[in-house]
Amino acid sequence: MKISSKQYAIALFESTRHLSEEKVGEMVKNFVAVLKKNNDLSLGNKVIEEYQNYSRRQKGIAKIQITTGKKIDSDIINVLTQKLEQSIEIEQKVDTSIIGGAVIRTGDVLIDGSVRKRLEELRNRIG
């Protein structure tokens, strides 16, 4: 049976969650040896991504991607954190084609509050 990158990631997280930093390094070294033995070294980047996602979920941290026309300041990030009432990790992206507003993605949820989207919706209603 083939092991998925998600299964590898969960196994690594669960096997290292209570270890000291020193022992984590040794465990990761052994983990890479297992990937190599199973001819799964090509899954390395995907395992890292799945590990980070799983780790955030276990710690109750939401990952939010915000795309705006310019970099947002820390005040807005603080307001978001307070409104969501949970720990968040924000990934900011700048897309100069966004005139105003923002596009927010968390998990499978996409909220497009950009001016461009509003104009497209208005154009579609008009005709």
N, C-alpha and C positions, 0 to 999 in steps of 0.2 A: 504494500500500500504506500502510495506517495504521500509525503508529509507536506502540508501547505505552509506557506510563509507565515500565515496567521498562527498555525499550530506551533511552529518553531518559536515565534515571538512570545506566545503565552507561556510556553515551557521555559524559555529563558527568563522571563519576568518572574514567574513563580519560583524558579529555582534560585534567584538572586535577591529577592525582595527583603530577606532578613539577614543578608550577609554583610560583612564589613567590606569597605572599599578594596582592601587588599585581596580578600577572597573572591570578590566579584571579578577582578581582573583575571584570576586563575580560571574561574568558571567560564568567562567569555572565551578564553584561550581554548578550553576544552570544547566549548560549544562550536567554535570555528572548525575544530578538528572533526567534529561530528558532521558538520555541513560538508566538509571536504570528503569525508568517508562516504557520505551519501550522494556525492556528486551534485550537491546543491549550493555550491559557493555562488552561483549566478543569482541566487535568491537573496543575497546579502542585503542589498538596498531595500528590497521589499520587506524583509524581516525587520530591518531597523524601523521602517515606517510603521509597520504593524505593531512593533514593540512600543513605539511612542504613543500610538493611538490607544493601545490597551492600558498602558501606564496612566495616561490621562484619565481614562474612564475609571480605573480603580481608585484614583485619587480624587475623583469628583470634579475634574477640571474640564471645562468646555473649551474647545478650540473654535475660534471665530476668525474667519477671513473677511477683512473689510477692504473693498476696493473703492477708492475715491480719486478725484481729479488731482488732489494734492495731499501731502502727508498730513495726517490728523494729529492734533496736539494731545498731550497727556490729560488735559481736563476732560476731553471727550471720552477717553479711555476710562477714566475714573467714574464718570457718570454711567457708562455702560456696565461697569463692574457692580456699581451700587444698584442699578435697575435690575440686573439679572440675579442679584443676591446669591452668587456663587463665584468660585474662582474661575477665571477665564485666562486663556492664552490667546493673544491677538496676533494675527499675521496681517500686516498692512501691505497693500499693493497700491501702486499709483498707476492710474490709466488716464493719461491726459485727454483722452476723448470723452471722459465723463465731465460734463460742464459743471454739474452740481449734484448734490445728493450722494448716495452711496449704494453699493451693491454688497450685501452681507450674506455670507454662507456659513452655516454651521451644520456639520453632518450632511444630511440629505436635504436640508431646508435652504432655499435660496430666496432672499428678499431683495428685489430690485427696486430701490427707491431713488434711482437716478433720474435726473431731468430728461435724459435721452429716452428712457423707457416711458416716461409720462408723455413726452411728445409723440412717440410712436403710437401709444394707445389713443391719444387724441386724434391723430391722423387716421387711424383705423376707424374711429367712430364717425368722423366727418365723411370719409368716403373713399 
